[in-house]
Amino acid sequence: MRTHAGRALSWTTADGIVTVELHREPVNEIGTETLTDLERLAEALPDLERDAAALMIHSSIPAGFCAGADLRELYAGVQNLDPDARRRGVREFLERTHAAFDALDRTALTTIAAVHGIVFGGGFELALTCDLIVADRTARFCFPELRLGIIPGFGGIPRLRRDLGNALVRDLLLTGRSLGADRAHAAGLISQLAGESRAPEVARACAAQAARFDRAAAAAAKRFAKPVPREELTREIDLFCELFARPEVEDALRRFVESRESMPWLPPNRRGPE
């Protein structure tokens, strides 16, 4: 067994399966700390591909899989910067995140996201890098970025459009509504629906099944069936940076940071259970 313990995520390799655990409170927000660990995982993938055939990623945080980008850290990081420095900092963060996500997207390993609870924004985008998504019935998927005057910036639009087409992309993007596990399964977003708290167990069984197949054939099938939309991903970074530079976005981020709501990215009538 091979192991790696990071501050935001850890992984172990055993029986041909890499198990990645997200464990950064409160809900695995993707900031500098998480991104650094994701970059370490991306760098380790060539070695992991020699030892394993599949990778499963899940969260040990009860609230969910991942709430997305660490907007509080992002807001604090761009304060007191001139506009050029702010643009450079945001673009660098996006490019680093895209590089890590792209590595997960194109790895020869069969990748499975086991999700529950909150799967929002960048967390949704992280799940979309995987070949399969297994969700328990508590999972909710959402792109809330337009509420802040920006778009998903970690590759969500191109990857969701690759997997499901424009209709669902426009629905989630332009309405900001969340999609429950049952409806996500019916739409084809998730491959298997599991009972509450059982997504990692079901995902591990899928990984074990995938590990039985010829690795070269599985890698070739993945390259053919799941091309990385590189041109669209680059355009997404440009559009995000363009939108982020507007003063309206800074005002929206300030309100988010100052909010005392438990889930300030949701409108008032959507913060309770549905």
C-alpha positions in Angstrom: 0.0 0.0 0.0 1.2 3.5 -0.9 -0.1 6.5 1.0 0.2 10.3 0.9 -1.2 12.6 3.6 -1.9 16.2 2.6 -3.5 19.0 4.6 -6.6 19.2 2.4 -6.6 15.7 0.8 -4.9 12.4 1.2 -4.7 9.3 -0.9 -3.8 5.6 -0.6 -3.1 3.0 -3.2 -4.2 -0.6 -2.6 -5.5 -3.5 -4.8 -5.1 -1.5 -8.0 -7.2 1.4 -6.7 -6.2 4.9 -5.7 -8.6 6.3 -3.0 -8.5 10.1 -2.7 -10.1 11.6 0.4 -11.0 15.3 0.6 -10.9 16.4 4.3 -10.6 20.2 4.5 -13.2 21.9 6.7 -15.8 23.3 6.3 -16.7 21.8 2.9 -13.4 21.3 1.0 -13.3 24.7 -0.5 -10.7 25.0 -3.2 -8.2 27.6 -2.2 -4.4 27.7 -2.0 -4.1 24.8 0.4 -6.4 22.5 -1.5 -5.0 23.5 -4.9 -1.5 22.7 -3.7 -2.6 19.2 -2.7 -4.4 18.7 -6.0 -1.2 19.7 -7.8 0.7 17.1 -5.8 -1.9 14.5 -6.8 -1.6 15.6 -10.5 2.2 15.2 -10.3 1.9 11.8 -8.8 -0.5 10.4 -11.5 2.2 9.0 -13.8 3.5 6.9 -10.9 0.0 6.0 -9.7 -0.9 4.8 -13.2 1.9 2.2 -12.9 0.5 0.9 -9.6 -3.2 1.2 -10.2 -6.0 1.0 -12.8 -8.7 3.2 -11.1 -9.0 6.2 -8.9 -11.9 7.0 -6.6 -12.3 10.5 -5.0 -14.7 11.2 -2.1 -15.2 13.5 0.8 -15.1 12.7 4.5 -16.7 16.0 5.4 -20.4 15.4 6.4 -21.7 18.5 4.7 -20.8 17.4 1.2 -18.2 16.7 -1.5 -17.0 20.3 -2.2 -18.6 23.8 -2.0 -16.4 25.2 -4.7 -13.7 27.9 -4.8 -12.6 29.5 -1.5 -14.2 32.8 -2.3 -13.2 34.4 1.0 -9.6 33.6 0.4 -9.9 34.9 -3.2 -11.5 38.1 -2.1 -8.8 38.7 0.6 -6.1 37.9 -1.9 -7.1 40.5 -4.4 -7.6 43.4 -2.0 -5.1 46.2 -2.1 -3.8 45.0 -5.5 -3.8 47.3 -8.6 -6.0 46.1 -11.5 -3.1 44.5 -13.4 -1.8 42.6 -10.4 -5.3 41.4 -9.7 -5.8 40.1 -13.2 -2.4 38.3 -13.1 -3.2 36.7 -9.7 -6.7 35.5 -10.8 -5.4 34.2 -14.1 -2.5 32.3 -12.4 -4.9 30.7 -9.9 -7.2 29.6 -12.7 -4.4 28.3 -14.9 -3.0 26.3 -12.0 -6.4 24.8 -11.2 -7.1 24.0 -14.8 -3.7 22.2 -15.1 -4.6 20.0 -12.1 -8.1 19.3 -13.2 -6.9 18.5 -16.8 -4.4 16.0 -15.4 -7.3 14.2 -13.6 -9.5 14.5 -16.7 -6.9 12.9 -19.0 -5.2 10.3 -16.7 -5.2 6.7 -18.0 -6.8 5.7 -14.7 -10.5 5.1 -14.7 -11.7 7.9 -12.3 -14.8 7.9 -10.2 -16.2 10.7 -8.0 -18.3 9.5 -5.0 -20.3 12.6 -4.0 -22.9 13.5 -1.4 -24.4 16.7 0.0 -23.0 19.9 -1.5 -21.5 19.5 -5.0 -21.4 23.2 -5.9 -19.4 25.4 -8.2 -15.8 24.2 -8.3 -16.7 21.1 -6.5 -19.2 20.2 -9.3 -16.4 21.0 -11.8 -14.0 18.7 -9.9 -16.5 15.9 -10.1 -16.9 16.5 -13.8 -13.2 15.7 -14.4 -14.0 12.1 -13.5 -15.1 9.4 -15.9 -18.1 8.4 -13.6 -20.0 10.1 -10.9 -21.7 8.0 -8.2 -24.0 10.0 -5.9 -25.9 9.3 -2.8 -29.4 10.7 -2.5 -28.3 13.7 -0.5 -26.2 15.1 -3.4 -27.2 18.4 -4.9 -25.4 19.9 -8.0 -25.3 23.6 -8.7 -23.5 26.4 -10.6 -24.2 29.5 -8.4 -21.5 31.7 -10.0 -23.8 34.0 -11.9 -25.1 35.3 -8.6 -21.6 36.8 -8.1 -21.4 38.1 -11.7 -19.0 35.5 -12.9 -19.1 32.1 -14.6 -17.7 28.7 -13.5 -13.9 29.1 -13.9 -12.5 25.6 -13.4 -13.8 24.0 -16.7 -17.4 23.3 -15.7 -19.1 24.6 -18.8 -17.0 22.7 -21.4 -17.0 19.5 -19.4 -20.7 19.4 -18.7 -21.4 20.3 -22.3 -19.1 17.5 -23.4 -20.9 15.0 -21.2 -24.6 16.1 -21.5 -25.0 18.9 -24.1 -26.0 22.5 -24.0 -29.6 22.3 -22.7 -28.7 21.2 -19.2 -25.6 23.5 -19.2 -27.8 26.5 -19.9 -30.4 25.5 -17.4 -28.0 25.1 -14.5 -25.9 28.1 -15.5 -28.6 30.6 -16.3 -31.0 29.8 -13.5 -28.5 28.9 -10.8 -30.9 26.2 -9.6 -29.6 23.1 -7.9 -30.2 19.6 -9.2 -31.0 16.8 -6.8 -29.6 13.3 -7.1 -32.7 11.7 -8.6 -33.0 14.3 -11.4 -29.3 14.2 -12.0 -29.5 10.5 -12.4 -32.4 10.8 -14.8 -30.5 13.4 -16.9 -27.5 11.1 -17.2 -25.2 13.3 -15.1 -24.5 10.5 -12.6 -23.9 6.9 -13.5 -25.1 5.3 -10.3 -27.4 6.4 -7.5 -26.5 5.1 -4.0 -28.2 5.0 -0.7 -27.3 7.7 1.8 -23.6 7.5 2.9 -23.0 4.6 0.5 -21.5 6.4 -2.5 -17.9 5.6 -1.6 -18.8 1.9 -1.2 -20.6 1.8 -4.6 -17.8 3.8 -6.3 -15.1 1.4 -4.9 -17.0 -1.5 -6.3 -17.1 0.2 -9.7 -13.3 0.9 -9.4 -12.7 -2.8 -8.6 -14.7 -3.8 -11.7 -12.8 -1.3 -13.9 -9.4 -2.6 -12.5 -10.1 -6.0 -14.0 -9.9 -4.8 -17.6 -6.9 -4.5 -19.8 -5.3 -1.1 -18.9 -4.1 -0.2 -22.4 -7.6 -0.9 -23.9 -9.3 1.1 -21.1 -7.0 4.0 -21.6 -7.6 4.0 -25.4 -11.3 3.8 -24.9 -11.2 6.7 -22.5 -9.2 8.9 -24.9 -11.7 8.2 -27.6 -14.9 8.6 -25.6 -13.7 11.6 -23.4 -11.6 14.1 -25.3 -10.4 17.1 -23.2 -12.0 20.3 -24.7 -8.8 22.3 -24.6 -9.9 25.3 -26.8 -13.1 25.8 -24.8 -11.3 25.5 -21.5 -8.8 28.3 -22.6 -11.7 30.5 -23.7 -13.4 30.0 -20.3 -10.4 31.3 -18.4 -10.3 34.4 -20.6 -14.1 35.1 -20.1 -13.8 34.5 -16.3 -10.9 37.0 -16.0 -12.8 39.5 -18.1 -15.9 39.3 -15.9 -13.9 39.2 -12.7 -12.3 42.6 -13.4 -15.7 44.4 -13.1 -16.4 46.4 -10.0 -19.8 44.6 -9.7 -18.0 41.4 -9.0 -15.9 42.9 -6.2 -19.1 44.2 -4.6 -20.8 40.8 -4.9 -17.8 39.1 -3.3 -17.7 41.6 -0.5 -21.4 40.9 0.3 -20.6 37.1 0.2 -17.7 37.5 2.6 -19.7 39.6 5.0 -22.8 37.4 4.9 -23.6 35.4 8.0 -25.8 32.9 6.1 -24.7 29.3 6.2 -25.0 29.1 2.4 -24.8 32.7 1.2 -24.5 31.6 -2.5 -28.1 30.6 -2.5 -31.1 33.0 -2.8 -33.2 33.4 0.4 -36.0 31.1 -0.7 -33.5 28.2 -1.5 -31.4 28.1 1.7 -33.7 25.6 3.5 -34.1 21.9 2.7 -36.1 21.0 -0.4 
